[in-house]
Structures are given as C-alpha cells and as structure tokens.
C-alpha cells in the first residue's frame, strides 16, 4: 500500500493509488479477520460494490457507497477504512485521516487503517506519525516500510542512533531509494561507523551515476575511514574533468594535503576559487594551508583576491589578520581583527558558538518575552539569566543593551564559572565602548578556559583602546598559536550533503 519516493529530494510516502487499492481490498478480505458478530457489519454485497468501484478507481462512487453503508452500519471499521482510501484517491488527505481514525477508534489494531493513517501522517510530517508507526510495528515487527519511515523521522530529529536501527531493518523498502540510503550512510558516519557507511554510500553512488553529492559523500566517508587512496579514486574522474564543483575540489585538496601532496592540493584550491570566486570556504582553506606551511604572504595574497569578491566576509579578515600576525605585522593584523569585529561583532576568532536562541532569529520579540518570563520565575538560575542576555543581544536593539548587560552580570554573579556569560559580557562592553570592563570579562573567561579564542580575540580588541597596548603582540601570537593547535582535520569540518535528485518513482511496496 505504501511506497517511498525521492521526488524533489525528500523521502516521502506516496499512495500508489490503483495498486494500493487492490492490496488493501485483498487485505480486508483475506489477510485480516472479519468483523466480529457483535459489531454491526456491512453486508457482503455492499463491500463487493465498494471494492469494485475502488478497483475501477471510481473514487467518488466508492465514497457514496461507503457513506451509505456507514449510515446503516456505522461501526464497520473495514468500511471506514475503505472510505479513507476513497478520500486518498480524491486527494483529500484530511478527510481520509478522519475516516481512518474512526476505524481505529472501533478497532485500534486494524492494520490497513493504521497503514493508511501512518502514510498520511508521515507525508504531512505530523507528530502523530511516529506513534502510529510504532503501533504498527508492535503488530507487524518486520514491516520494512514502517521501519523506513521511522528511520527518516529519527533522522530528521537528529537521532542517528535510533535511525540506523530502523534503516537496518528497512531492507527492501530502501534498496532502490538513494535519499533514504544517503540518510542511512550519513547517520552511520555521524556515529563514526565509517566502514559500515561505505557500502551504503557506494550503493547511493551506483543509483545516481555522476551525481556529485553522492560521489562527495562516498569520498568523504572513505577518507574518514582512513582509505585516502580509495577516496581519491572515487573523486578522480570528476576532478580530472571540468564538471567538478568547488566543494568536490576542496575535498580533494584536503585529501591530497593529508597525503602530503601539497602541490596537488594548491592546484585544486586555485581551481576551486576560479570555479567560484565567491566561495569563501576555498579562500579560508587556502589560508589554512598557507599557515601550516609557513607561506604566510602567499595566503595573504590569495585572501586579498578573495576580499575583492567578498568584502563583507568577516572570516576572511580574521584569517588574513592571523597571517599578518605570523609575519610580525601586528598593526595590519589588528586592523583586520577590528574590521571583522565591525562587520560582525558576533564573529569570534574561532567561530563563536551559536547562541541557544539563534534559532529564534526571525522571532526575537517572542524569544525575549519567553526568556524574560523565565528569568523572572527563576531569578537565582544563572543559565536562565544568561539566556535572557543572549536573546536581548541577538535582538540588536540599542534600548535592550543595558538589560542584556544586567542579565549577564546576574549570570556571572550566580555562577562565576559560566564562561559563555563572561564571553557575552566582553562583547557587550566592547560594543558599548567600555574597553576596561570588556577586558576584565575576557580575562575572567580566559582564567576559566585558557583556550577560549573568542575571549582572547575580544581581549585584543579591548586593550587596543587602553594603555596596555604593549601586550598586544604577545596576545596576537597566542591567538595565532591557538588557531594552529586547535585546527581540526578537514574531514571533521566537512559536512555530508543531501540534494534533490530526479529519479523515477519508487516501485510500489506492499505490506
């Protein structure tokens, strides 16, 4: 009755109407028990007429017949289920799910109604889908399509540990579904089960010949599994062509660099930049490579070119500032840090951790009111006070600045070890032109976490405006050293990708 389809790049369930109708009718009359004698049941003649209309895809007629049958026999859950399917055929999912629900009220374990209801709930991303599918699996534990749908739900909820269990049991339901398989492979990779992910993503690549994202994901997981040669073989056909996009080229550059083939890495990064001169990641990767090989001026020259295309990218100024620092040109390095801070005050040297209210970017006022209420109800909770300060600072309204500072001060008073609150106060004081207070908060954060790059970055900017300027070169060196020490492998920085693919509809899969 239910099939998975990857049209428009999303895993979704779709009714294969004619086939689903036949399957459901067979289920109603063969696989599942008949209505008990204690329940009002439609006569066989009514069911035969309804089934005939459904087989002919005369859904309006079938709907009329089910309505008439239910008027006489309102507790026949088979007819309610057939009515739901008729509504599906008429593209009225809301009414269909109401009919299925009526069937389930009478017979909660009636599998065809559960299947139909779960299908619609899944397609609509309803929160009810998970419960319906779990109920379905209690009745039929080996239902591969139900496992596939639950796997997708868990994947969307970022619960890879549960998703992979369901994907593993989905079996035939996903064997021809590249998006579902890609999600399975990505979840395995997220759990560091790289060797298990490889054959799954190889299957995706075989289903999508030439698809760059499928090739990218496979190469990335091969590299993470320490099979660099295999990863390069996977990438090579596209790398050698003119079709490779910049993400694929930068991944190949990372792999070549990890294999100590720096010339190849440089060549590919230059190719990626030419391919898309407005791709900031390629410039940043080139800058990192230049830093690691002490080729600071080469990196600066490339970043200069990048800034002609991306003059408003704070990260490029920070990267160039680091390279200037390594050359001993602290004035230019500091100027770049200050420019980055002016462009984006929330951009830290290492990339400021996203605030817990960042997801509220389009709902600042609503978020602030929520946090205000929570702070009022929990005046002695440091985290609540910090969240209020974070929400107010995210809002960006000048009139909220002092309230944000006050909330941040309450947070550090309640919990002097709350590094995030010290970091936030340092930024707020810096914005307010109070360098001494900013420096004090940054120093407090560094006392708690000597590797806090955000605090060190803001400390440099703060003491620039005090009489402590002599400390700046040492601090900038420390900042650059932290950048190098804290550098993650390129593979850990790369993210797996899911994209839209246009394949033919999935085969119908019956329960």
Secondary structure by P-SEA (a helix, b strand, c coil): cbbbbbccccbbbbbcaaaaaaaaaaaacccccccccccccccaaaaaaaaaaaaacaaaaaaaaaaaaaaaccccaaaaaaaaaaaaaaccaaaaaaaaaaaaaacccaaaaaaaaaaaaaaacccaaaaaaaaaaaacccaaaaaaaaaaaaaaacaaaaaaaaaaaccccccccaaaaaaaaaaaaaacccccaaaaaaaaaaaccccaaaaaaaaaaaaaacaaaaaaaaaaaaaacccccaaaaaaaaaaaaaacaaaaaaaaaaaaaaaccccaaaaaaaaaaaaaacaaaaaaaaaaaaaaaccccaaaaaaaaaaaaaacaaaaaaaaaaaaaaaccccccccccccccccccccaaaaaaaaaaaaaaccccaaaaaaaaaaaaaaccccaaaaaaaaaaaaaaacccaaaaaaaaaaaaaaaccaaaaaaaaaaaaaacccaaaaaaaaaaaacccccccaaaaaaaaaaaaaaaacccccccbbbbbbbbbccccccccc
